[in-house]
Amino acid sequence: MRGKNHVALALAIPLGAALLTQPIFLPATVAGWGGLIIGSLAPDIDGEGSVAYLGNWLPRHVTPKPVVALLNGLGRTVSGVIRSIFGHRKTLHWPVIGGLLILLASFWRIDWLFWFGVGYVLHILGDSLTVSGVPLLGPFSKYDFSFCPMVTGKFVESAFGWCLWAFVAWRVVDILPQSTWLWQVVYRFGGSFLGG
C-alpha cells in the first residue's frame, strides 16, 4: 500500500471509531495526530520507495536540487541499511512492535507515542490487504497473511484510497465545529491577526 493510503487508513479508523465512541478515541493533541500519521508511515522505512527520502517531502520549486539529492541519498542509505538488516516487510512489519509501543505509552502516559503505536499497527493491517501480505504472527511465524488481492499502485488500491480520503474529509468536516482546541487556535490566530 502506498504511503498516502496508509495515512488515509490511519486517519479513517479512529475517525470512524469516533462515530460509535464519540471523540474519546481520537487524538486530543496535535502531537497525537502527528504521532498517528508518522506511525502509519514508519514501518516502510525498510522499503525501496521509502518514507526516509526526506528530500521528496520538501516543496519542489523552492528547495535546491542538491539539498533534495543529499537528503534522498542519506535516506536511501539509511533505508538500505535497515532493509539489509531486517528485510522488507519482515521484522518491522510485526504488529507486536506497535502493540508494545501502545502498552509502553499507556504505562508512561505518553500521548504521541500511543498514537504512533496505533498508526504503526494500522499500517501493518493496511499491508495485510495487499497480495504480498505481512507476517501478522511475527516473530512466532514467518507466514505472510494476505486478506485481499489488492496490488500496490494499481486501480483497486487507488480506488480504496480515494474512498478512505473521502471518508476522512467527511468526518473532519463533521468533527471540526465541535473541536474546542481547534477553535482556540482559530480564536488566538484570528485575535492576533486582527490586532485583538
C-alpha positions as CSV (number, residue, x, y, z in Angstrom):
1,M,0.0,0.0,0.0
2,R,1.3,3.5,-0.9
3,G,2.1,6.0,1.9
4,K,-0.8,8.4,1.3
5,N,-3.2,5.5,1.6
6,H,-1.6,4.3,4.8
7,V,-2.1,7.8,6.2
8,A,-5.8,7.8,5.0
9,L,-6.4,4.4,6.7
10,A,-4.7,5.6,9.9
11,L,-6.9,8.6,10.0
12,A,-10.1,6.8,8.9
13,I,-10.1,4.1,11.5
14,P,-10.1,6.5,14.6
15,L,-12.4,8.9,12.9
16,G,-14.8,6.0,12.1
17,A,-14.5,4.6,15.6
18,A,-15.4,8.1,16.9
19,L,-18.8,7.6,15.3
20,L,-19.5,4.9,17.9
21,T,-17.4,6.2,20.9
22,Q,-17.7,9.9,20.3
23,P,-14.4,11.8,20.1
24,I,-12.9,9.8,23.0
25,F,-10.9,7.6,20.7
26,L,-9.4,10.5,18.8
27,P,-6.0,12.1,19.5
28,A,-6.5,15.0,21.8
29,T,-3.5,17.0,20.7
30,V,-1.6,18.0,17.6
31,A,1.3,15.8,18.8
32,G,-1.1,12.8,19.0
33,W,-2.3,13.4,15.4
34,G,1.3,13.8,14.3
35,G,2.3,10.5,16.0
36,L,-0.6,8.7,14.3
37,I,0.4,9.9,10.9
38,I,4.2,9.3,11.4
39,G,3.4,5.9,12.9
40,S,1.3,5.0,9.9
41,L,4.4,5.5,7.7
42,A,7.2,4.3,10.0
43,P,7.2,0.5,9.1
44,D,8.0,1.4,5.5
45,I,11.4,2.8,6.4
46,D,12.7,-0.6,5.2
47,G,11.2,0.0,1.7
48,E,12.8,0.9,-1.6
49,G,10.3,3.7,-2.1
50,S,10.9,4.7,1.4
51,V,9.4,7.4,3.5
52,A,13.0,8.1,4.6
53,Y,13.6,10.0,1.4
54,L,13.1,13.4,3.1
55,G,14.0,15.4,0.0
56,N,10.8,14.2,-1.6
57,W,8.8,15.8,1.3
58,L,10.1,19.3,0.6
59,P,8.5,21.8,-1.8
60,R,9.9,21.0,-5.3
61,H,10.0,24.6,-6.7
62,V,11.7,26.1,-3.7
63,T,14.1,23.5,-2.5
64,P,17.5,23.5,-4.2
65,K,18.1,20.2,-6.1
66,P,21.4,19.5,-4.3
67,V,19.6,19.6,-1.0
68,V,16.9,17.2,-2.2
69,A,19.6,14.9,-3.6
70,L,21.6,14.9,-0.4
71,L,18.5,14.2,1.8
72,N,17.4,11.5,-0.5
73,G,20.9,10.0,-0.7
74,L,21.0,9.9,3.1
75,G,17.5,8.4,3.3
76,R,18.4,5.8,0.7
77,T,21.4,4.8,2.7
78,V,19.5,4.6,6.0
79,S,16.7,2.7,4.3
80,G,19.1,0.3,2.6
81,V,20.9,-0.5,5.9
82,I,17.6,-1.1,7.7
83,R,16.4,-3.3,4.8
84,S,19.7,-5.3,4.8
85,I,19.4,-6.0,8.5
86,F,15.6,-6.6,8.8
87,G,14.4,-7.2,5.2
88,H,11.4,-5.6,3.6
89,R,8.0,-6.4,5.2
90,K,9.7,-8.7,7.7
91,T,10.7,-7.7,11.3
92,L,9.5,-4.1,11.1
93,H,6.1,-5.3,9.9
94,W,5.4,-7.3,13.1
95,P,2.2,-6.0,14.8
96,V,3.8,-6.9,18.2
97,I,6.1,-3.9,17.8
98,G,3.2,-1.5,17.5
99,G,1.4,-3.3,20.4
100,L,4.5,-2.9,22.6
101,L,4.6,0.8,21.8
102,I,1.0,1.2,22.7
103,L,1.5,-0.6,26.0
104,L,4.6,1.4,26.9
105,A,2.9,4.7,26.0
106,S,-0.2,3.7,28.1
107,F,2.1,2.9,31.1
108,W,4.1,6.1,30.8
109,R,1.1,8.2,29.6
110,I,2.8,9.4,26.5
111,D,0.0,10.5,24.2
112,W,2.0,10.9,20.9
113,L,3.7,7.5,21.4
114,F,0.4,5.8,22.0
115,W,-0.9,7.2,18.7
116,F,2.4,6.4,16.9
117,G,1.8,2.7,18.0
118,V,-1.8,2.9,16.8
119,G,-0.6,4.2,13.4
120,Y,2.1,1.5,13.3
121,V,-0.4,-1.3,13.8
122,L,-2.8,0.3,11.3
123,H,0.0,0.4,8.7
124,I,0.5,-3.3,9.1
125,L,-3.2,-4.1,8.8
126,G,-3.3,-2.0,5.6
127,D,-0.4,-4.0,4.2
128,S,-2.3,-7.2,5.0
129,L,-4.8,-6.1,2.4
130,T,-2.2,-6.4,-0.4
131,V,-1.3,-9.5,-2.3
132,S,2.2,-9.8,-0.7
133,G,0.8,-9.7,2.8
134,V,2.6,-9.3,6.1
135,P,3.9,-11.6,8.9
136,L,1.0,-10.9,11.3
137,L,2.2,-13.6,13.7
138,G,5.9,-12.5,13.7
139,P,8.2,-13.3,15.4
140,F,6.4,-16.6,16.0
141,S,5.7,-17.4,12.4
142,K,7.1,-16.2,9.1
143,Y,3.9,-16.8,7.2
144,D,2.7,-13.7,5.3
145,F,-1.1,-13.1,5.7
146,S,-3.0,-11.5,2.9
147,F,-6.7,-10.8,3.2
148,C,-7.3,-9.1,-0.1
149,P,-5.9,-9.4,-3.7
150,M,-5.1,-5.7,-3.8
151,V,-1.9,-4.8,-5.7
152,T,0.1,-1.8,-4.5
153,G,-0.2,1.1,-7.0
154,K,-2.9,-0.4,-9.1
155,F,-6.5,0.7,-9.7
156,V,-8.1,-1.2,-6.7
157,E,-5.7,0.4,-4.2
158,S,-6.2,3.8,-5.7
159,A,-10.0,3.5,-5.5
160,F,-9.7,2.2,-2.0
161,G,-7.5,5.2,-1.1
162,W,-9.9,7.7,-2.7
163,C,-12.8,6.2,-0.7
164,L,-10.7,6.5,2.5
165,W,-9.8,10.1,1.8
166,A,-13.5,10.9,1.0
167,F,-14.5,9.4,4.4
168,V,-11.7,11.3,6.2
169,A,-12.8,14.6,4.6
170,W,-16.5,14.0,5.6
171,R,-15.6,13.1,9.2
172,V,-13.2,16.1,9.5
173,V,-15.9,18.5,8.3
174,D,-18.3,16.9,10.7
175,I,-16.0,17.0,13.7
176,L,-14.2,20.3,13.3
177,P,-17.0,22.5,14.5
178,Q,-17.1,20.5,17.8
179,S,-13.3,20.7,18.3
180,T,-12.5,23.0,21.2
181,W,-8.7,23.0,20.7
182,L,-9.1,23.9,17.1
183,W,-11.4,26.8,17.9
184,Q,-8.9,28.0,20.5
185,V,-6.2,28.1,17.8
186,V,-8.5,29.9,15.4
187,Y,-9.5,32.4,18.1
188,R,-5.9,33.1,19.1
189,F,-4.7,33.3,15.5
190,G,-7.7,35.4,14.5
191,G,-7.3,37.7,17.5
192,S,-3.6,38.3,16.9
193,F,-4.2,38.7,13.1
194,L,-6.9,41.3,13.7
195,G,-4.9,43.0,16.5
196,G,-7.2,41.9,19.3
